[in-house]
């Protein structure tokens, strides 16, 4: 799935190893169980509670991981 978004200017799909070098990041976001999926603005990540199949995740990403109306995207 990550490869499907590799060239996207607006969507980032990444994984973090919370048992290794990513442990401080996971601690910052209160991740205690695995796997945990988060989405949204990095300053306000939300829990993902949808389906875990590739099709479910892809549909969610296509619908929700996009630019929103803002000062830099006033046309939206």
PDB file with SEQRES, HELIX, SHEET and CRYST1 records, atoms N, CA, C and O in Angstrom:
SEQRES   1 A   76  UNK UNK UNK UNK UNK UNK UNK UNK UNK UNK UNK UNK UNK          
SEQRES   2 A   76  UNK UNK UNK UNK UNK UNK UNK UNK UNK UNK UNK UNK UNK          
SEQRES   3 A   76  UNK UNK UNK UNK UNK UNK UNK UNK UNK UNK UNK UNK UNK          
SEQRES   4 A   76  UNK UNK UNK UNK UNK UNK UNK UNK UNK UNK UNK UNK UNK          
SEQRES   5 A   76  UNK UNK UNK UNK UNK UNK UNK UNK UNK UNK UNK UNK UNK          
SEQRES   6 A   76  UNK UNK UNK UNK UNK UNK UNK UNK UNK UNK UNK                  
HELIX    1 AA1 UNK A    2  UNK A    5  5                                   4    
HELIX    2 AA2 UNK A   23  UNK A   28  1                                   6    
HELIX    3 AA3 UNK A   54  UNK A   64  1                                  11    
SHEET    1 AA1 2 UNK A  38  UNK A  39  0                                        
SHEET    2 AA1 2 UNK A  46  UNK A  47 -1                                        
CRYST1    1.000    1.000    1.000  90.00  90.00  90.00 P 1           1          
ATOM      1  N   UNK A   1       0.821  -1.193   0.000  1.00  0.00           N  
ATOM      2  CA  UNK A   1       0.000   0.000   0.000  1.00  0.00           C  
ATOM      3  C   UNK A   1       0.862   1.254   0.000  1.00  0.00           C  
ATOM      4  O   UNK A   1       0.546   2.221  -0.692  1.00  0.00           O  
ATOM      5  N   UNK A   2       1.937   1.249   0.759  1.00  0.00           N  
ATOM      6  CA  UNK A   2       2.782   2.435   0.843  1.00  0.00           C  
ATOM      7  C   UNK A   2       3.248   2.849  -0.542  1.00  0.00           C  
ATOM      8  O   UNK A   2       3.291   4.043  -0.839  1.00  0.00           O  
ATOM      9  N   UNK A   3       3.593   1.904  -1.390  1.00  0.00           N  
ATOM     10  CA  UNK A   3       4.072   2.223  -2.735  1.00  0.00           C  
ATOM     11  C   UNK A   3       3.020   2.956  -3.553  1.00  0.00           C  
ATOM     12  O   UNK A   3       3.379   3.762  -4.411  1.00  0.00           O  
ATOM     13  N   UNK A   4       1.738   2.709  -3.320  1.00  0.00           N  
ATOM     14  CA  UNK A   4       0.664   3.384  -4.059  1.00  0.00           C  
ATOM     15  C   UNK A   4       0.649   4.886  -3.806  1.00  0.00           C  
ATOM     16  O   UNK A   4       0.096   5.638  -4.609  1.00  0.00           O  
ATOM     17  N   UNK A   5       1.238   5.328  -2.721  1.00  0.00           N  
ATOM     18  CA  UNK A   5       1.227   6.742  -2.365  1.00  0.00           C  
ATOM     19  C   UNK A   5       2.614   7.372  -2.407  1.00  0.00           C  
ATOM     20  O   UNK A   5       2.789   8.512  -1.978  1.00  0.00           O  
ATOM     21  N   UNK A   6       3.589   6.648  -2.916  1.00  0.00           N  
ATOM     22  CA  UNK A   6       4.984   7.102  -2.893  1.00  0.00           C  
ATOM     23  C   UNK A   6       5.195   8.438  -3.594  1.00  0.00           C  
ATOM     24  O   UNK A   6       6.014   9.235  -3.139  1.00  0.00           O  
ATOM     25  N   UNK A   7       4.493   8.705  -4.669  1.00  0.00           N  
ATOM     26  CA  UNK A   7       4.687   9.943  -5.425  1.00  0.00           C  
ATOM     27  C   UNK A   7       3.603  10.984  -5.165  1.00  0.00           C  
ATOM     28  O   UNK A   7       3.527  11.983  -5.880  1.00  0.00           O  
ATOM     29  N   UNK A   8       2.777  10.770  -4.169  1.00  0.00           N  
ATOM     30  CA  UNK A   8       1.681  11.686  -3.891  1.00  0.00           C  
ATOM     31  C   UNK A   8       2.188  12.962  -3.229  1.00  0.00           C  
ATOM     32  O   UNK A   8       2.937  12.905  -2.253  1.00  0.00           O  
ATOM     33  N   UNK A   9       1.780  14.115  -3.762  1.00  0.00           N  
ATOM     34  CA  UNK A   9       2.171  15.373  -3.115  1.00  0.00           C  
ATOM     35  C   UNK A   9       1.337  15.682  -1.872  1.00  0.00           C  
ATOM     36  O   UNK A   9       1.690  16.576  -1.103  1.00  0.00           O  
ATOM     37  N   UNK A  10       0.228  14.949  -1.662  1.00  0.00           N  
ATOM     38  CA  UNK A  10      -0.711  15.270  -0.585  1.00  0.00           C  
ATOM     39  C   UNK A  10      -0.931  14.162   0.425  1.00  0.00           C  
ATOM     40  O   UNK A  10      -1.517  14.408   1.480  1.00  0.00           O  
ATOM     41  N   UNK A  11      -0.484  12.961   0.142  1.00  0.00           N  
ATOM     42  CA  UNK A  11      -0.781  11.830   1.009  1.00  0.00           C  
ATOM     43  C   UNK A  11       0.508  11.166   1.460  1.00  0.00           C  
ATOM     44  O   UNK A  11       1.400  10.915   0.650  1.00  0.00           O  
ATOM     45  N   UNK A  12       0.605  10.883   2.742  1.00  0.00           N  
ATOM     46  CA  UNK A  12       1.735  10.166   3.295  1.00  0.00           C  
ATOM     47  C   UNK A  12       1.200   8.938   4.004  1.00  0.00           C  
ATOM     48  O   UNK A  12       0.372   9.043   4.909  1.00  0.00           O  
ATOM     49  N   UNK A  13       1.671   7.785   3.593  1.00  0.00           N  
ATOM     50  CA  UNK A  13       1.351   6.540   4.274  1.00  0.00           C  
ATOM     51  C   UNK A  13       2.695   5.960   4.696  1.00  0.00           C  
ATOM     52  O   UNK A  13       3.562   5.707   3.860  1.00  0.00           O  
ATOM     53  N   UNK A  14       2.860   5.753   5.993  1.00  0.00           N  
ATOM     54  CA  UNK A  14       4.142   5.303   6.514  1.00  0.00           C  
ATOM     55  C   UNK A  14       3.932   4.322   7.653  1.00  0.00           C  
ATOM     56  O   UNK A  14       2.852   4.245   8.239  1.00  0.00           O  
ATOM     57  N   UNK A  15       4.982   3.579   7.955  1.00  0.00           N  
ATOM     58  CA  UNK A  15       4.925   2.704   9.120  1.00  0.00           C  
ATOM     59  C   UNK A  15       6.062   3.069  10.066  1.00  0.00           C  
ATOM     60  O   UNK A  15       7.103   3.580   9.654  1.00  0.00           O  
ATOM     61  N   UNK A  16       5.830   2.791  11.341  1.00  0.00           N  
ATOM     62  CA  UNK A  16       6.808   3.098  12.375  1.00  0.00           C  
ATOM     63  C   UNK A  16       6.972   1.864  13.246  1.00  0.00           C  
ATOM     64  O   UNK A  16       5.987   1.259  13.670  1.00  0.00           O  
ATOM     65  N   UNK A  17       8.216   1.491  13.511  1.00  0.00           N  
ATOM     66  CA  UNK A  17       8.506   0.375  14.405  1.00  0.00           C  
ATOM     67  C   UNK A  17       8.546   0.910  15.830  1.00  0.00           C  
ATOM     68  O   UNK A  17       9.525   1.534  16.240  1.00  0.00           O  
ATOM     69  N   UNK A  18       7.486   0.665  16.576  1.00  0.00           N  
ATOM     70  CA  UNK A  18       7.378   1.197  17.929  1.00  0.00           C  
ATOM     71  C   UNK A  18       8.232   0.428  18.937  1.00  0.00           C  
ATOM     72  O   UNK A  18       8.328   0.824  20.098  1.00  0.00           O  
ATOM     73  N   UNK A  19       8.839  -0.645  18.507  1.00  0.00           N  
ATOM     74  CA  UNK A  19       9.706  -1.404  19.403  1.00  0.00           C  
ATOM     75  C   UNK A  19      11.170  -1.070  19.142  1.00  0.00           C  
ATOM     76  O   UNK A  19      12.052  -1.570  19.840  1.00  0.00           O  
ATOM     77  N   UNK A  20      11.434  -0.233  18.149  1.00  0.00           N  
ATOM     78  CA  UNK A  20      12.804   0.128  17.787  1.00  0.00           C  
ATOM     79  C   UNK A  20      13.004   1.620  17.864  1.00  0.00           C  
ATOM     80  O   UNK A  20      12.618   2.267  18.837  1.00  0.00           O  
ATOM     81  N   UNK A  21      13.622   2.166  16.811  1.00  0.00           N  
ATOM     82  CA  UNK A  21      13.967   3.587  16.776  1.00  0.00           C  
ATOM     83  C   UNK A  21      12.737   4.494  16.842  1.00  0.00           C  
ATOM     84  O   UNK A  21      12.855   5.657  17.228  1.00  0.00           O  
ATOM     85  N   UNK A  22      11.563   3.983  16.472  1.00  0.00           N  
ATOM     86  CA  UNK A  22      10.352   4.793  16.487  1.00  0.00           C  
ATOM     87  C   UNK A  22       9.662   4.860  17.836  1.00  0.00           C  
ATOM     88  O   UNK A  22       8.619   5.502  17.963  1.00  0.00           O  
ATOM     89  N   UNK A  23      10.221   4.214  18.841  1.00  0.00           N  
ATOM     90  CA  UNK A  23       9.556   4.172  20.147  1.00  0.00           C  
ATOM     91  C   UNK A  23       9.243   5.552  20.722  1.00  0.00           C  
ATOM     92  O   UNK A  23       8.140   5.736  21.237  1.00  0.00           O  
ATOM     93  N   UNK A  24      10.149   6.535  20.667  1.00  0.00           N  
ATOM     94  CA  UNK A  24       9.789   7.868  21.193  1.00  0.00           C  
ATOM     95  C   UNK A  24       8.600   8.494  20.462  1.00  0.00           C  
ATOM     96  O   UNK A  24       7.768   9.145  21.094  1.00  0.00           O  
ATOM     97  N   UNK A  25       8.508   8.311  19.164  1.00  0.00           N  
ATOM     98  CA  UNK A  25       7.379   8.838  18.398  1.00  0.00           C  
ATOM     99  C   UNK A  25       6.080   8.179  18.854  1.00  0.00           C  
ATOM    100  O   UNK A  25       5.068   8.854  19.041  1.00  0.00           O  
ATOM    101  N   UNK A  26       6.112   6.882  19.027  1.00  0.00           N  
ATOM    102  CA  UNK A  26       4.920   6.160  19.471  1.00  0.00           C  
ATOM    103  C   UNK A  26       4.507   6.595  20.873  1.00  0.00           C  
ATOM    104  O   UNK A  26       3.318   6.722  21.165  1.00  0.00           O  
ATOM    105  N   UNK A  27       5.491   6.823  21.736  1.00  0.00           N  
ATOM    106  CA  UNK A  27       5.191   7.314  23.091  1.00  0.00           C  
ATOM    107  C   UNK A  27       4.511   8.680  23.029  1.00  0.00           C  
ATOM    108  O   UNK A  27       3.566   8.942  23.773  1.00  0.00           O  
ATOM    109  N   UNK A  28       4.993   9.550  22.139  1.00  0.00           N  
ATOM    110  CA  UNK A  28       4.408  10.891  22.007  1.00  0.00           C  
ATOM    111  C   UNK A  28       2.930  10.838  21.625  1.00  0.00           C  
ATOM    112  O   UNK A  28       2.150  11.699  22.031  1.00  0.00           O  
ATOM    113  N   UNK A  29       2.546   9.824  20.842  1.00  0.00           N  
ATOM    114  CA  UNK A  29       1.167   9.723  20.373  1.00  0.00           C  
ATOM    115  C   UNK A  29       0.343   8.695  21.158  1.00  0.00           C  
ATOM    116  O   UNK A  29      -0.774   8.364  20.762  1.00  0.00           O  
ATOM    117  N   UNK A  30       0.887   8.196  22.258  1.00  0.00           N  
ATOM    118  CA  UNK A  30       0.138   7.309  23.134  1.00  0.00           C  
ATOM    119  C   UNK A  30      -0.176   5.954  22.533  1.00  0.00           C  
ATOM    120  O   UNK A  30      -1.188   5.348  22.884  1.00  0.00           O  
ATOM    121  N   UNK A  31       0.653   5.470  21.650  1.00  0.00           N  
ATOM    122  CA  UNK A  31       0.413   4.169  21.031  1.00  0.00           C  
ATOM    123  C   UNK A  31       0.915   3.089  21.976  1.00  0.00           C  
ATOM    124  O   UNK A  31       2.093   3.048  22.332  1.00  0.00           O  
ATOM    125  N   UNK A  32      -0.010   2.210  22.376  1.00  0.00           N  
ATOM    126  CA  UNK A  32       0.321   1.155  23.330  1.00  0.00           C  
ATOM    127  C   UNK A  32       0.094  -0.232  22.756  1.00  0.00           C  
ATOM    128  O   UNK A  32       0.746  -1.184  23.184  1.00  0.00           O  
ATOM    129  N   UNK A  33      -0.814  -0.372  21.795  1.00  0.00           N  
ATOM    130  CA  UNK A  33      -1.100  -1.667  21.204  1.00  0.00           C  
ATOM    131  C   UNK A  33      -0.733  -1.683  19.736  1.00  0.00           C  
ATOM    132  O   UNK A  33      -0.664  -0.641  19.084  1.00  0.00           O  
ATOM    133  N   UNK A  34      -0.501  -2.871  19.231  1.00  0.00           N  
ATOM    134  CA  UNK A  34      -0.070  -2.990  17.838  1.00  0.00           C  
ATOM    135  C   UNK A  34      -0.945  -4.009  17.117  1.00  0.00           C  
ATOM    136  O   UNK A  34      -1.277  -5.032  17.715  1.00  0.00           O  
ATOM    137  N   UNK A  35      -1.328  -3.791  15.892  1.00  0.00           N  
ATOM    138  CA  UNK A  35      -1.048  -2.578  15.126  1.00  0.00           C  
ATOM    139  C   UNK A  35      -2.038  -1.462  15.463  1.00  0.00           C  
ATOM    140  O   UNK A  35      -3.218  -1.714  15.706  1.00  0.00           O  
ATOM    141  N   UNK A  36      -1.552  -0.261  15.472  1.00  0.00           N  
ATOM    142  CA  UNK A  36      -2.365   0.930  15.684  1.00  0.00           C  
ATOM    143  C   UNK A  36      -2.263   1.786  14.438  1.00  0.00           C  
ATOM    144  O   UNK A  36      -1.163   2.024  13.939  1.00  0.00           O  
ATOM    145  N   UNK A  37      -3.375   2.245  13.937  1.00  0.00           N  
ATOM    146  CA  UNK A  37      -3.385   3.108  12.755  1.00  0.00           C  
ATOM    147  C   UNK A  37      -3.896   4.485  13.161  1.00  0.00           C  
ATOM    148  O   UNK A  37      -4.923   4.608  13.828  1.00  0.00           O  
ATOM    149  N   UNK A  38      -3.171   5.512  12.752  1.00  0.00           N  
ATOM    150  CA  UNK A  38      -3.548   6.904  13.008  1.00  0.00           C  
ATOM    151  C   UNK A  38      -3.626   7.624  11.673  1.00  0.00           C  
ATOM    152  O   UNK A  38      -2.996   7.214  10.698  1.00  0.00           O  
ATOM    153  N   UNK A  39      -4.401   8.696  11.634  1.00  0.00           N  
ATOM    154  CA  UNK A  39      -4.513   9.468  10.395  1.00  0.00           C  
ATOM    155  C   UNK A  39      -4.815  10.917  10.724  1.00  0.00           C  
ATOM    156  O   UNK A  39      -5.274  11.234  11.822  1.00  0.00           O  
ATOM    157  N   UNK A  40      -4.554  11.797   9.764  1.00  0.00           N  
ATOM    158  CA  UNK A  40      -4.925  13.196   9.905  1.00  0.00           C  
ATOM    159  C   UNK A  40      -3.736  14.119  10.028  1.00  0.00           C  
ATOM    160  O   UNK A  40      -2.606  13.767   9.690  1.00  0.00           O  
ATOM    161  N   UNK A  41      -4.021  15.303  10.518  1.00  0.00           N  
ATOM    162  CA  UNK A  41      -3.002  16.316  10.710  1.00  0.00           C  
ATOM    163  C   UNK A  41      -1.993  15.819  11.747  1.00  0.00           C  
ATOM    164  O   UNK A  41      -2.393  15.352  12.813  1.00  0.00           O  
ATOM    165  N   UNK A  42      -0.699  15.912  11.455  1.00  0.00           N  
ATOM    166  CA  UNK A  42       0.303  15.424  12.408  1.00  0.00           C  
ATOM    167  C   UNK A  42       0.199  16.051  13.800  1.00  0.00           C  
ATOM    168  O   UNK A  42       0.628  15.447  14.783  1.00  0.00           O  
ATOM    169  N   UNK A  43      -0.360  17.238  13.890  1.00  0.00           N  
ATOM    170  CA  UNK A  43      -0.515  17.864  15.205  1.00  0.00           C  
ATOM    171  C   UNK A  43      -1.795  17.429  15.909  1.00  0.00           C  
ATOM    172  O   UNK A  43      -2.027  17.804  17.058  1.00  0.00           O  
ATOM    173  N   UNK A  44      -2.627  16.641  15.231  1.00  0.00           N  
ATOM    174  CA  UNK A  44      -3.896  16.193  15.808  1.00  0.00           C  
ATOM    175  C   UNK A  44      -4.300  14.849  15.200  1.00  0.00           C  
ATOM    176  O   UNK A  44      -5.379  14.731  14.620  1.00  0.00           O  
ATOM    177  N   UNK A  45      -3.446  13.844  15.328  1.00  0.00           N  
ATOM    178  CA  UNK A  45      -3.734  12.536  14.736  1.00  0.00           C  
ATOM    179  C   UNK A  45      -4.948  11.897  15.391  1.00  0.00           C  
ATOM    180  O   UNK A  45      -5.158  12.003  16.599  1.00  0.00           O  
ATOM    181  N   UNK A  46      -5.740  11.230  14.560  1.00  0.00           N  
ATOM    182  CA  UNK A  46      -6.954  10.556  15.009  1.00  0.00           C  
ATOM    183  C   UNK A  46      -6.772   9.047  14.876  1.00  0.00           C  
ATOM    184  O   UNK A  46      -5.993   8.581  14.044  1.00  0.00           O  
ATOM    185  N   UNK A  47      -7.494   8.287  15.697  1.00  0.00           N  
ATOM    186  CA  UNK A  47      -7.472   6.831  15.575  1.00  0.00           C  
ATOM    187  C   UNK A  47      -8.243   6.414  14.337  1.00  0.00           C  
ATOM    188  O   UNK A  47      -9.305   6.963  14.044  1.00  0.00           O  
ATOM    189  N   UNK A  48      -7.711   5.449  13.615  1.00  0.00           N  
ATOM    190  CA  UNK A  48      -8.421   4.855  12.480  1.00  0.00           C  
ATOM    191  C   UNK A  48      -9.122   3.616  12.996  1.00  0.00           C  
ATOM    192  O   UNK A  48      -8.489   2.745  13.594  1.00  0.00           O  
ATOM    193  N   UNK A  49     -10.429   3.527  12.768  1.00  0.00           N  
ATOM    194  CA  UNK A  49     -11.203   2.400  13.271  1.00  0.00           C  
ATOM    195  C   UNK A  49     -11.901   1.623  12.170  1.00  0.00           C  
ATOM    196  O   UNK A  49     -12.793   0.821  12.449  1.00  0.00           O  
ATOM    197  N   UNK A  50     -11.508   1.850  10.917  1.00  0.00           N  
ATOM    198  CA  UNK A  50     -12.148   1.177   9.793  1.00  0.00           C  
ATOM    199  C   UNK A  50     -11.584  -0.213   9.542  1.00  0.00           C  
ATOM    200  O   UNK A  50     -10.830  -0.763  10.345  1.00  0.00           O  
ATOM    201  N   UNK A  51     -11.978  -0.755   8.400  1.00  0.00           N  
ATOM    202  CA  UNK A  51     -11.523  -2.079   8.005  1.00  0.00           C  
ATOM    203  C   UNK A  51     -10.024  -2.118   7.786  1.00  0.00           C  
ATOM    204  O   UNK A  51      -9.394  -1.086   7.554  1.00  0.00           O  
ATOM    205  N   UNK A  52      -9.458  -3.307   7.862  1.00  0.00           N  
ATOM    206  CA  UNK A  52      -8.013  -3.471   7.743  1.00  0.00           C  
ATOM    207  C   UNK A  52      -7.575  -4.107   6.429  1.00  0.00           C  
ATOM    208  O   UNK A  52      -6.383  -4.342   6.229  1.00  0.00           O  
ATOM    209  N   UNK A  53      -8.509  -4.388   5.537  1.00  0.00           N  
ATOM    210  CA  UNK A  53      -8.107  -4.951   4.247  1.00  0.00           C  
ATOM    211  C   UNK A  53      -7.488  -3.849   3.391  1.00  0.00           C  
ATOM    212  O   UNK A  53      -7.707  -2.663   3.639  1.00  0.00           O  
ATOM    213  N   UNK A  54      -6.724  -4.245   2.395  1.00  0.00           N  
ATOM    214  CA  UNK A  54      -6.125  -3.266   1.496  1.00  0.00           C  
ATOM    215  C   UNK A  54      -7.196  -2.381   0.880  1.00  0.00           C  
ATOM    216  O   UNK A  54      -7.043  -1.160   0.854  1.00  0.00           O  
ATOM    217  N   UNK A  55      -8.276  -2.969   0.385  1.00  0.00           N  
ATOM    218  CA  UNK A  55      -9.338  -2.196  -0.262  1.00  0.00           C  
ATOM    219  C   UNK A  55      -9.962  -1.190   0.702  1.00  0.00           C  
ATOM    220  O   UNK A  55     -10.249  -0.059   0.310  1.00  0.00           O  
ATOM    221  N   UNK A  56     -10.177  -1.589   1.965  1.00  0.00           N  
ATOM    222  CA  UNK A  56     -10.731  -0.674   2.969  1.00  0.00           C  
ATOM    223  C   UNK A  56      -9.780   0.496   3.215  1.00  0.00           C  
ATOM    224  O   UNK A  56     -10.198   1.654   3.238  1.00  0.00           O  
ATOM    225  N   UNK A  57      -8.500   0.181   3.398  1.00  0.00           N  
ATOM    226  CA  UNK A  57      -7.513   1.219   3.680  1.00  0.00           C  
ATOM    227  C   UNK A  57      -7.335   2.158   2.494  1.00  0.00           C  
ATOM    228  O   UNK A  57      -7.230   3.371   2.675  1.00  0.00           O  
ATOM    229  N   UNK A  58      -7.301   1.613   1.292  1.00  0.00           N  
ATOM    230  CA  UNK A  58      -7.118   2.425   0.084  1.00  0.00           C  
ATOM    231  C   UNK A  58      -8.309   3.367  -0.094  1.00  0.00           C  
ATOM    232  O   UNK A  58      -8.125   4.548  -0.387  1.00  0.00           O  
ATOM    233  N   UNK A  59      -9.515   2.858   0.079  1.00  0.00           N  
ATOM    234  CA  UNK A  59     -10.712   3.690  -0.068  1.00  0.00           C  
ATOM    235  C   UNK A  59     -10.712   4.808   0.975  1.00  0.00           C  
ATOM    236  O   UNK A  59     -11.034   5.952   0.655  1.00  0.00           O  
ATOM    237  N   UNK A  60     -10.357   4.490   2.206  1.00  0.00           N  
ATOM    238  CA  UNK A  60     -10.301   5.498   3.261  1.00  0.00           C  
ATOM    239  C   UNK A  60      -9.262   6.566   2.922  1.00  0.00           C  
ATOM    240  O   UNK A  60      -9.537   7.759   3.051  1.00  0.00           O  
ATOM    241  N   UNK A  61      -8.079   6.150   2.492  1.00  0.00           N  
ATOM    242  CA  UNK A  61      -7.013   7.097   2.156  1.00  0.00           C  
ATOM    243  C   UNK A  61      -7.433   7.986   0.995  1.00  0.00           C  
ATOM    244  O   UNK A  61      -7.227   9.199   1.037  1.00  0.00           O  
ATOM    245  N   UNK A  62      -8.018   7.395  -0.038  1.00  0.00           N  
ATOM    246  CA  UNK A  62      -8.438   8.188  -1.192  1.00  0.00           C  
ATOM    247  C   UNK A  62      -9.491   9.232  -0.819  1.00  0.00           C  
ATOM    248  O   UNK A  62      -9.517  10.324  -1.385  1.00  0.00           O  
ATOM    249  N   UNK A  63     -10.349   8.892   0.126  1.00  0.00           N  
ATOM    250  CA  UNK A  63     -11.428   9.803   0.520  1.00  0.00           C  
ATOM    251  C   UNK A  63     -10.980  10.846   1.541  1.00  0.00           C  
ATOM    252  O   UNK A  63     -11.462  11.979   1.520  1.00  0.00           O  
ATOM    253  N   UNK A  64     -10.059  10.474   2.436  1.00  0.00           N  
ATOM    254  CA  UNK A  64      -9.752  11.331   3.574  1.00  0.00           C  
ATOM    255  C   UNK A  64      -8.374  11.983   3.570  1.00  0.00           C  
ATOM    256  O   UNK A  64      -8.191  13.018   4.210  1.00  0.00           O  
ATOM    257  N   UNK A  65      -7.420  11.420   2.881  1.00  0.00           N  
ATOM    258  CA  UNK A  65      -6.066  11.971   2.889  1.00  0.00           C  
ATOM    259  C   UNK A  65      -5.886  12.865   1.672  1.00  0.00           C  
ATOM    260  O   UNK A  65      -5.305  12.466   0.663  1.00  0.00           O  
ATOM    261  N   UNK A  66      -6.395  14.077   1.792  1.00  0.00           N  
ATOM    262  CA  UNK A  66      -6.337  15.033   0.684  1.00  0.00           C  
ATOM    263  C   UNK A  66      -6.262  16.435   1.256  1.00  0.00           C  
ATOM    264  O   UNK A  66      -6.581  16.638   2.428  1.00  0.00           O  
ATOM    265  N   UNK A  67      -5.849  17.405   0.458  1.00  0.00           N  
ATOM    266  CA  UNK A  67      -5.791  18.772   0.954  1.00  0.00           C  
ATOM    267  C   UNK A  67      -7.177  19.271   1.346  1.00  0.00           C  
ATOM    268  O   UNK A  67      -8.181  18.920   0.727  1.00  0.00           O  
ATOM    269  N   UNK A  68      -7.208  20.086   2.377  1.00  0.00           N  
ATOM    270  CA  UNK A  68      -8.451  20.691   2.830  1.00  0.00           C  
ATOM    271  C   UNK A  68      -8.381  22.193   2.626  1.00  0.00           C  
ATOM    272  O   UNK A  68      -7.302  22.743   2.406  1.00  0.00           O  
ATOM    273  N   UNK A  69      -9.489  22.838   2.694  1.00  0.00           N  
ATOM    274  CA  UNK A  69      -9.544  24.291   2.568  1.00  0.00           C  
ATOM    275  C   UNK A  69      -8.661  24.915   3.656  1.00  0.00           C  
ATOM    276  O   UNK A  69      -8.775  24.596   4.840  1.00  0.00           O  
ATOM    277  N   UNK A  70      -7.794  25.798   3.218  1.00  0.00           N  
ATOM    278  CA  UNK A  70      -6.912  26.495   4.138  1.00  0.00           C  
ATOM    279  C   UNK A  70      -6.382  27.750   3.444  1.00  0.00           C  
ATOM    280  O   UNK A  70      -6.753  28.030   2.304  1.00  0.00           O  
ATOM    281  N   UNK A  71      -5.543  28.483   4.106  1.00  0.00           N  
ATOM    282  CA  UNK A  71      -4.976  29.689   3.518  1.00  0.00           C  
ATOM    283  C   UNK A  71      -4.185  29.331   2.259  1.00  0.00           C  
ATOM    284  O   UNK A  71      -4.212  30.076   1.279  1.00  0.00           O  
ATOM    285  N   UNK A  72      -3.487  28.205   2.279  1.00  0.00           N  
ATOM    286  CA  UNK A  72      -2.703  27.801   1.109  1.00  0.00           C  
ATOM    287  C   UNK A  72      -3.539  27.091   0.055  1.00  0.00           C  
ATOM    288  O   UNK A  72      -3.099  26.957  -1.087  1.00  0.00           O  
ATOM    289  N   UNK A  73      -4.736  26.633   0.412  1.00  0.00           N  
ATOM    290  CA  UNK A  73      -5.636  25.956  -0.525  1.00  0.00           C  
ATOM    291  C   UNK A  73      -7.002  26.639  -0.515  1.00  0.00           C  
ATOM    292  O   UNK A  73      -8.025  25.974  -0.350  1.00  0.00           O  
ATOM    293  N   UNK A  74      -7.025  27.924  -0.686  1.00  0.00           N  
ATOM    294  CA  UNK A  74      -8.257  28.717  -0.580  1.00  0.00           C  
ATOM    295  C   UNK A  74      -9.322  28.259  -1.588  1.00  0.00           C  
ATOM    296  O   UNK A  74     -10.518  28.401  -1.335  1.00  0.00           O  
ATOM    297  N   UNK A  75      -8.887  27.714  -2.721  1.00  0.00           N  
ATOM    298  CA  UNK A  75      -9.832  27.290  -3.748  1.00  0.00           C  
ATOM    299  C   UNK A  75     -10.636  26.057  -3.320  1.00  0.00           C  
ATOM    300  O   UNK A  75     -11.651  25.745  -3.942  1.00  0.00           O  
ATOM    301  N   UNK A  76     -10.207  25.363  -2.287  1.00  0.00           N  
ATOM    302  CA  UNK A  76     -10.925  24.179  -1.844  1.00  0.00           C  
ATOM    303  C   UNK A  76     -12.044  24.554  -0.885  1.00  0.00           C  
ATOM    304  O   UNK A  76     -12.764  23.679  -0.403  1.00  0.00           O  
TER     305      UNK A  76                                                      
END                                                                             
